[in-house]
């Protein structure tokens, strides 16, 4: 069964996530700890080259939130991707599946499941509403084209 979507790799450890991001962000390049630390610093993060090297070596498994944020800045991704119990990977896969179903017409509505007391995150709600507006706009444009196709007398 080929859904046309690449399955997300199983990235459980910080080391696996950082190795994956190095591969995807700097393809065919050997990125040094010094280069990455400089990049993270230029983007507002703080991470030493030796600490980055220790993460890649698997010696660091539970860094501070500031280190995770520096990794996110360096790679240009949401820092929560690097959290131990990351939900970001699942959110990205679910978002891609949502978009694929939307494009093929398989999606007919939205249902919130597994929401906490805060409900949908504002970004997701805004995105969902924009999709609905786009669909309404396309529908009204199609309806309008049909109404104006009658000959004038």
N, C-alpha and C positions, 0 to 999 in steps of 0.2 A: 504494500500500500504506500504509494508515493504521494505525499501531500504537497510536494514542491517546496517544503520548508526544511532548512537544515536544523537538526536537533541541537539544542544547546549542549555544549560539552559539560561534563560533570566536574565542576570546579568547587572542590570542598575546602581546600586549605588556602591560606593566604599566599603561600608559595605558588600553588597552581594558578591562582587568579592573576598574580603579578607576571608569571611566565607567559600566560595566555595574552595578557595585555601588551607585554613587550613584543610578542610575536605579531599581534594584530596592529599595533600602533607603529612599530618600527620594522616592517617586513624586510627581510634580507639584510638587516643591519645588526651589528654587534653593539648594543647600547651599554656603555659603561655606567657604573654607579655615579661617577663624577658628572657625566653628561646629564643623566636623569636628575640628579640633585640640583644642578644648575637650572634645568628646565622647570622643575617644581618651584624653585625659588623665584624665577622670573614671573611665574604665574601666581605668586602670593603664598606659596607653601614653604614649609621648613622641614628638610629631610637631609641628613648627612649621607654622603656617598657610601660610607662604611655600613650604615644602618640599612640602606637599600640593598647592598651586597649581602648582608646577613639575612634579609628577607628572601632574596633569591636562593640563598643556600639552605633555607628552611630553618635557620637558627632563631628567627623571630616568628612567633606564631600569634601573639596577642598584643599588637602595638596599641598605642593610645589613639584616641579619636583624631587628634591633631595629625598624627602620622598617616592615618587613613585618608584624611582630607588632603594632605600633601600628595599622596599617591593619586587621588582623584584629580587634583589640579594638574599634576604632571602628565597623566594620561588623557586628560580632557573628558573624564567620565564622572558620573555621580559617585561620590566617595563611599556611599553605602554598599556599592558593589563588593568592596573589600571586607565588609563585616563578616564575622564568622557565620552568623545565621542570616545571610543576605536574602532578602526577598526581592531585590532588584532584578536578579537574573530571571526569576519566575515572572515578574512584572513585564520585563522586556519581551519574553517569549509569548506571554498572554497578549500583549499589545500587538505583536506581529501577527499572531493568529487572528486577532480581532480585525486588523486591517485586511488580511487576506480574505476573511469571510465577508467583510464589507464590500470589497471589490468584486467578489463573485456573486453577491446577492444572497448569500446564505444567512446573513444576519437580518433578523426582522425586528429586533428590539433589544433593549438593555435591561439587565437585572443585576442588582447589587447583591453579591454573595460574600459572606465572610467579612462583612464590614464591622469595624469597631464602632464605639459610641460616637466618634467624630464623623462617621459617614465616609463618602468618597473624598479622596484628596482633591483640593481645589484644581490642580492641574488636570487630573483625570476628568473631573466634571466639566471643566472648560472644553477639553478636547472632545468629549462625547457630545456636548451641546453644539460644538462647531460642526461635527459630522452630521448631526440632525438638521442643522440650518442649511448645510450644503445640499443635503438630500431634498429638503423642501424647495430650495432655490432651483434645483434641476427639474423637479416635478412641476413647479409653477411656470418655468420657462417652456417646458414641453406642452403644458396645458394651454399656455398663451399662444404658442405657435399654431396649435390646432384651431383655436378660436379665431385667429386672424387669417386663416387660410380660405375662408369663404369669399367668393367674389363680391366686390362692391357694386351696387346698382345705382 
